[in-house]
Amino acid sequence: MLQPSIDSLMTKINSKYTLVTVSSKRARELREKPESYQKTSKSKSVNYVGMALEEIDAEKLTLQGKLD
């Protein structure tokens, strides 16, 4: 099973479209500046999208205001 689960992520951000948008934007940021990764206690992912989703699940990355 993939972690974090979609059910867990949907409790943090209630729109799948917004979830994809936020995580892809964060994944691009991580690709450009990997040192900005906020490691969580459950971190397992080695790819940037997975890292972004783990940050959302751990509530280290949240949606605020308008997306560019």
N, C-alpha and C positions, 0 to 999 in steps of 0.2 A: 504494500500500500504506500502511496506517495504521502510524504509529510511536508508541510502541514496540509491537512485535509481541506477540501473546499468548504465543508461545513464550518470548520473552525475559522477560516478566512472570511466567510460571509457574515460572521458575527461581528467582525471588525469593520468591514466595508460591505454595505448591503447591496451593491450592484456589481455584477460580474464584469460589465464593461469598465466600470471605474477601477475595479481590482486589477484588470489587465493593463489599463492605462498607467496606473500608479506603479505597478510592479515593473513594467517595461521601462518606464522613465528612470526608475531607481536602478535597474539593471544596467542601463547605459551609463549612469553616473558611476556605478561600481567598476565598469569596464575602463572608464577613463581615470578614475582615482580609487584603486582597490584599497588603499589605506583608510578610506572613509567607512569601511564595513564595520557595522556595530555587531560584533559577535554575540550570539545568544548562548544560553546554557545548553540548548538543544541543537546547536548548529551541526548539520551533517552535510549540507549541500556544498558541492564544489563548483557549481555553475552560478552565474550572476542572477538569473531569474529566480532560482531556488533560494539564493541568499536574500534577495529582496522579499520573497514571500515569507521567509523565516522572520525577517525584521517586522513585517506587517503582523504576523501571528503573535510575536512577542510584544507588540505595541510600541516598538522603537521607531516605527515609521507609521505615521498617520496621515490622513487626508485633511488638509486645512485649506479653505478658500478655493480659489480658481486654479486650474491646471493650465500651464502654458502650452 
